[in-house]
Amino acid sequence: MEPKDMDGWEFMRIRGIPLRVHPSWFLILLVFTWSSHQQVSNVSGSTLPLLFSWGLGLVTALLLFLSVVLHELGHSFVALNEGVKVRSITLFLLGGVARVERECSTPMATLRVAAAGPLVSLLLALVLLRSVQSAADVSPLLANLLGQLGSLNLVLALFNLLPGLPLDGGVILKAIVWQFTGSRQKGIKAATSTGRCLSFFAIVFGIWICLKGGGLGGLWLIMLGWFGLSASRSEAQMLAFQNVLSEALVSEACGRRFRVLEEDQSLSALSKLRIGIADDERIPEWVLVCSAGRWIGYITDQPLKDLPVQHWEKHRIADFTQPLKELPSIGEKAPLWTAVIELEKTRSGRLLVFNLAGLPSGTLDRVDIGQAVLKRLGLKLPKAFLEVARSQNIYPLGIALPQVVESMISSGMVEK
């Protein structure tokens, strides 16, 4: 096994899909091994050697997680058939998860992918449970093993069919609402709401079980409920970000972080601007050049580096002016999500914004976009937070807006 990334360790590939194990999986493997060992001991009446019962418990736990892998492969193979690339399958504390490159673009394709996993688990449960009687004639231990695996696969299927995100049943509910209303967002809202209700119920019921002495079962429900609430919250945040990025325009976010020099000024004026003599404020990255009220280009600091200081007064700004079209730019009436795409293509992390008349009206960077999105969502960040983000050229609070836009494009919410 080689550690690959935050998903854990890759141990094999199936049809090009990396199968990975998260470190948290080993904890739940230990719990299931212990539980299966206890059951084996009860069935055998404690007559088996301790090492054998523990070994059989480990085999049972591993076969259970093989069932989880088959469940996720069900999703993955159908996703591949729908033209969606599967990035990885990871086993972790709460089961397994298949990561896909993008969401299916139609509700029925989404439904087919979501339903494939529970269908695999139901088929496994049917085959295993029907084999219990025949296995009992061979060995009570074999019958117990098949019965455990069949029951757990049945629970896995039925649990995942609960109609709330992030469960498969929630995705199915989303797809059905999407199909009948024509709105993917309405589907997400419906599935997120039911998922939130189910998560609250799991937490409350888990606490009640713990108070009654249920211990592990109660803690497991609380953990599942907490995970469900986190997933619902993430889905709701994603939807909120998508709505803002699709509705807002560049003009709502752009600032004016550039300075202006006249073309007949000397290079000394640029030097004074850069060292802060001309103005005490933070100097922006770009210096645009005008001539009699007309925008004619921009100038970089390179002339100051190439020429001796004593020659700065002899040279004019016009001698080193470059065309404005060389700067990465965007129109002020463009949707904000397109600005995220264009911004990620740049090396400087900044765009020059043009108005409808084709004249520079401002600049746009990651902080400008992040600030506009958060403001629309009712969150105003302190100036110090914004300045730190701007100095690092990152989105405020580390919000992953490029990934949000990727999701918008992959789901068909917008067209690239």
C-alpha positions in Angstrom: 0.0 0.0 0.0 1.3 3.4 -0.9 -0.1 6.6 0.7 -1.5 8.6 -2.1 -3.4 11.6 -0.6 -5.8 12.6 2.1 -8.1 9.8 0.9 -5.8 7.2 2.5 -3.8 4.4 1.1 -4.5 2.8 -2.3 -4.3 -1.0 -2.2 -5.7 -2.0 -5.7 -7.5 -0.8 -8.8 -10.6 -2.2 -10.5 -11.3 -0.9 -14.1 -8.9 1.9 -13.4 -10.7 2.9 -10.2 -8.4 3.3 -7.2 -9.6 1.5 -4.1 -8.4 3.2 -0.9 -8.5 2.8 2.8 -8.7 5.8 5.2 -6.9 5.4 8.5 -10.2 5.7 10.4 -11.3 2.4 8.7 -9.0 0.4 10.9 -10.9 1.5 14.0 -14.2 0.3 12.7 -12.5 -2.9 11.4 -11.4 -3.6 15.0 -14.9 -2.9 16.3 -16.6 -5.3 13.8 -14.0 -7.9 14.4 -14.6 -7.8 18.1 -18.4 -7.9 17.6 -18.1 -10.9 15.2 -15.8 -12.7 17.6 -18.4 -12.3 20.3 -21.1 -13.8 18.1 -18.9 -16.7 17.0 -18.2 -17.4 20.7 -21.9 -17.4 21.5 -22.7 -19.8 18.6 -19.9 -22.2 19.5 -20.5 -22.1 23.2 -17.0 -20.9 23.8 -15.6 -24.3 22.8 -13.5 -22.8 20.0 -9.8 -21.8 20.5 -9.6 -18.1 21.2 -7.3 -17.5 18.2 -9.7 -19.2 15.9 -12.8 -17.3 17.0 -10.9 -14.0 16.7 -9.7 -15.1 13.2 -13.2 -15.9 12.1 -14.4 -12.6 13.5 -11.7 -10.8 11.4 -12.8 -12.8 8.3 -16.4 -11.8 8.9 -15.5 -8.1 9.2 -13.4 -8.2 6.1 -16.2 -9.9 4.1 -18.6 -7.2 5.4 -16.3 -4.5 4.0 -16.0 -6.5 0.8 -19.8 -6.1 0.6 -19.3 -2.3 1.1 -16.8 -2.2 -1.8 -19.2 -4.1 -4.0 -22.0 -1.6 -3.1 -19.7 1.3 -4.1 -18.6 -0.6 -7.3 -22.3 -0.8 -8.2 -22.5 3.0 -8.1 -19.2 3.3 -9.9 -19.9 0.9 -12.8 -23.2 2.5 -13.6 -21.6 6.0 -13.3 -18.9 4.8 -15.9 -21.7 3.6 -18.1 -23.3 7.1 -17.9 -20.0 8.6 -19.0 -18.9 9.9 -15.6 -15.4 9.2 -14.5 -14.9 7.7 -11.0 -11.9 9.2 -9.1 -11.7 6.7 -6.3 -13.5 4.4 -3.8 -12.5 4.9 -0.2 -13.3 2.8 2.9 -13.5 4.9 6.1 -15.0 5.0 9.6 -18.7 5.2 8.4 -18.5 2.8 5.5 -17.5 3.6 1.9 -17.7 6.5 -0.5 -17.2 6.7 -4.3 -15.9 10.0 -5.5 -17.0 10.9 -9.1 -15.5 13.6 -11.4 -18.9 15.2 -11.9 -22.6 14.7 -11.3 -24.8 13.2 -14.0 -26.4 15.8 -16.1 -29.9 14.3 -16.1 -32.2 13.2 -13.2 -32.8 9.7 -14.5 -29.0 9.0 -14.9 -28.5 10.3 -11.4 -31.3 8.0 -10.1 -29.7 5.0 -11.9 -26.3 5.6 -10.3 -27.8 6.2 -6.9 -30.0 3.1 -7.0 -27.2 0.7 -8.2 -25.5 0.5 -4.8 -28.5 -0.5 -2.7 -29.6 -2.9 -5.4 -26.2 -4.7 -5.2 -26.6 -4.9 -1.4 -30.1 -6.3 -1.7 -29.0 -8.9 -4.1 -26.2 -10.0 -1.8 -28.6 -10.1 1.1 -31.0 -12.3 -0.8 -28.3 -14.7 -1.9 -26.6 -14.9 1.5 -29.8 -15.3 3.5 -31.2 -17.9 1.2 -28.0 -19.9 1.7 -28.2 -20.0 5.5 -30.4 -23.1 5.7 -28.2 -25.1 3.4 -25.1 -23.9 5.2 -26.6 -25.0 8.6 -26.4 -28.6 7.4 -22.7 -28.2 6.9 -21.7 -26.1 9.9 -23.4 -23.8 12.4 -20.5 -21.4 12.1 -20.8 -21.2 8.3 -24.6 -20.6 8.7 -23.8 -17.9 11.3 -21.3 -16.2 9.0 -23.7 -16.2 6.0 -26.5 -15.0 8.3 -24.5 -12.1 9.6 -23.3 -11.0 6.2 -26.8 -11.3 4.7 -28.4 -9.3 7.6 -25.7 -6.6 7.4 -26.1 -6.3 3.6 -29.9 -6.0 4.1 -29.3 -3.2 6.8 -26.8 -1.5 4.5 -29.3 -1.5 1.6 -32.3 -0.3 3.7 -30.3 2.3 5.6 -28.9 3.8 2.4 -32.4 4.0 0.9 -33.5 6.4 3.6 -34.7 9.5 1.7 -32.1 12.1 2.9 -28.8 13.4 1.7 -26.0 12.2 1.7 -27.6 8.7 1.6 -28.4 7.0 -1.7 -32.1 7.4 -0.9 -31.6 11.2 -0.7 -30.0 11.2 -4.1 -32.9 9.2 -5.5 -35.4 11.6 -3.9 -33.4 14.5 -5.4 -33.5 12.9 -8.8 -37.3 12.3 -8.6 -38.1 15.8 -7.6 -35.7 17.1 -10.3 -37.4 14.9 -12.9 -40.9 16.1 -12.0 -40.2 19.8 -11.4 -37.4 20.3 -13.9 -35.3 22.0 -11.2 -32.2 20.3 -9.8 -32.1 22.9 -7.0 -35.6 22.0 -5.8 -34.5 18.4 -5.7 -31.4 19.3 -3.6 -33.5 21.3 -1.2 -36.0 18.5 -0.7 -33.4 15.9 -0.1 -31.3 18.2 2.1 -34.4 18.9 4.3 -35.3 15.3 4.8 -31.6 14.4 5.4 -31.5 17.1 8.1 -34.6 15.7 9.8 -33.3 12.1 9.7 -30.0 13.3 11.1 -31.6 15.1 14.0 -33.7 12.0 14.7 -30.6 9.7 14.7 -28.8 12.0 17.1 -31.8 12.2 19.5 -32.5 8.4 19.3 -28.8 7.7 19.8 -28.7 9.8 22.9 -31.8 8.0 24.2 -30.2 4.6 23.6 -27.0 5.7 25.4 -29.1 6.8 28.4 -30.8 3.4 28.4 -27.4 1.7 28.5 -27.2 0.9 24.8 -23.6 2.2 24.6 -22.0 1.4 21.2 -25.3 1.3 19.2 -26.3 4.8 20.5 -22.8 6.3 19.9 -23.0 4.9 16.3 -26.3 6.5 15.7 -25.1 9.8 17.1 -22.0 9.7 14.9 -24.1 8.9 11.8 -26.5 11.8 12.6 -23.6 14.2 13.1 -22.1 13.1 9.8 -25.5 13.6 8.1 -25.9 17.1 9.5 -22.5 18.0 8.3 -23.2 16.7 4.8 -26.6 18.5 4.7 -24.9 21.7 5.8 -22.2 21.3 3.1 -24.8 20.7 0.5 -26.8 23.7 1.6 -23.7 25.9 1.5 -22.8 24.6 -1.9 -26.3 25.4 -3.2 -26.1 28.9 -1.7 -22.7 29.6 -3.3 -24.0 28.3 -6.7 -27.1 30.6 -6.6 -25.0 33.7 -5.8 -22.4 32.9 -8.4 -25.0 32.3 -11.1 -27.1 35.5 -10.2 -24.4 38.1 -9.3 -22.5 40.1 -12.0 -18.9 41.1 -12.0 -19.9 44.7 -11.5 -21.1 43.8 -8.0 -17.8 42.5 -7.0 -15.1 44.5 -8.7 -12.9 47.0 -6.9 -10.6 49.7 -8.3 -7.1 48.5 -7.4 -5.2 50.2 -10.1 -3.4 53.6 -10.4 -3.1 55.9 -13.4 -0.2 57.8 -14.9 -0.1 60.1 -17.9 2.1 59.0 -20.8 4.1 62.2 -20.8 5.3 61.7 -17.2 8.8 60.4 -16.5 9.7 57.0 -15.1 10.4 58.8 -11.8 6.7 59.1 -11.3 6.4 55.4 -11.5 9.2 55.0 -9.0 7.5 57.3 -6.6 4.3 55.4 -7.0 5.9 52.1 -6.3 7.9 53.2 -3.2 4.8 54.9 -1.7 6.0 58.5 -1.9 3.2 59.5 -4.3 0.6 57.9 -2.0 0.6 56.2 1.4 -2.0 53.7 0.4 -1.3 50.1 -0.6 0.1 50.2 -4.2 -2.0 48.0 -6.6 -0.4 45.6 -9.0 -1.3 47.4 -12.2 -0.5 50.9 -13.3 -2.6 52.1 -16.3 -1.5 54.7 -18.7 -3.7 57.6 -20.1 -3.2 60.3 -22.7 -5.5 63.3 -22.7 -8.2 61.3 -21.0 -7.8 58.2 -23.3 -6.7 54.8 -22.0 -3.7 53.7 -24.0 -2.1 50.9 -22.1 -0.3 49.9 -18.9 3.3 49.8 -17.6 5.2 47.3 -15.5 8.2 47.9 -13.2 10.6 46.3 -15.6 12.0 49.7 -16.9 12.9 50.6 -13.4 14.9 47.5 -13.1 16.6 47.8 -16.5 17.6 51.5 -16.4 20.0 53.3 -14.0 18.3 55.7 -11.6 19.9 58.7 -13.2 18.1 57.9 -16.5 14.6 57.7 -15.1 14.0 61.4 -15.6 15.1 61.2 -19.3 12.5 58.5 -20.2 8.7 59.0 -20.5 6.1 56.5 -19.5 5.0 56.4 -23.1 8.3 54.8 -24.1 7.4 51.6 -22.1 3.6 51.4 -22.4 2.1 48.1 -23.4 -1.4 47.4 -24.8 -4.2 46.9 -22.4 -5.4 43.9 -24.3 -2.4 42.0 -22.9 -3.9 42.1 -19.4 -6.4 39.3 -18.4 -9.8 41.0 -18.5 -13.5 40.5 -18.2 -16.7 42.5 -18.9 -18.5 44.0 -15.9 -21.8 42.4 -17.0 -20.4 38.9 -17.1 -21.8 36.4 -14.5 -19.6 36.1 -11.5 -19.1 32.4 -12.0 -17.3 33.1 -15.3 -14.9 35.4 -13.5 -13.9 32.5 -11.2 -12.9 30.5 -14.3 -11.1 33.4 -15.9 -9.3 34.2 -12.7 -8.0 30.7 -12.3 -6.4 30.9 -15.7 -4.2 33.9 -14.8 -0.8 34.0 -13.2 -1.4 37.2 -11.3 -4.8 36.2 -9.8 -6.4 39.5 -11.0 -8.6 40.6 -13.8 -9.1 44.0 -15.4 -12.8 44.9 -15.6 -14.1 46.7 -18.7 -17.5 48.6 -18.8 -20.0 48.4 -21.6 -18.1 51.2 -23.4 -14.9 49.1 -23.5 -13.1 51.2 -20.9 -11.4 50.0 -17.7 -13.7 50.4 -14.7 -12.0 48.3 -12.0 -10.2 45.2 -11.1 -11.3 41.8 -9.7 -9.3 39.4 -7.5 -10.1 36.4 -5.4 -10.9 38.5 -2.3 -13.3 40.7 -4.3 -15.2 37.7 -5.5 -15.2 36.0 -2.1 -16.3 39.2 -0.3 -19.2 39.7 -2.8 -20.4 36.2 -2.4 -20.3 36.3 1.4 -21.9 39.7 1.5 -24.9 38.3 -0.5 -25.1 35.5 2.0 -25.3 38.0 4.9 -21.7 37.6 6.1 -19.4 40.6 6.4 -15.7 39.9 7.2 -13.4 42.2 9.1 -11.0 44.3 7.0 -8.1 42.5 8.6 -9.3 39.1 7.4 -9.7 40.5 3.9 -6.2 42.0 3.8 -4.6 38.7 5.0 -6.4 36.8 2.2 -5.4 39.5 -0.3 -1.8 39.3 0.7 -1.9 35.5 0.1 -4.0 35.8 -3.0 -6.6 33.3 -1.8 -10.4 33.3 -1.3 -11.5 34.6 2.1 -12.1 31.8 4.7 -10.6 29.4 2.1 -13.9 28.9 0.4 -13.4 26.6 -2.7 -15.2 28.7 -5.3 -13.5 27.0 -8.3 -14.8 23.6 -7.1 -18.3 25.2 -6.7 -18.1 26.4 -10.3 -17.0 23.0 -11.5 -20.0 21.5 -9.8 -22.3 24.0 -11.5 -20.9 23.1 -14.9 -20.9 19.4 -14.4 -24.5 19.4 -13.2 -25.6 21.4 -16.1 -26.6 24.4 -14.0 -24.6 26.6 -16.3 -22.9 26.1 -19.6 -19.2 26.8 -19.9 
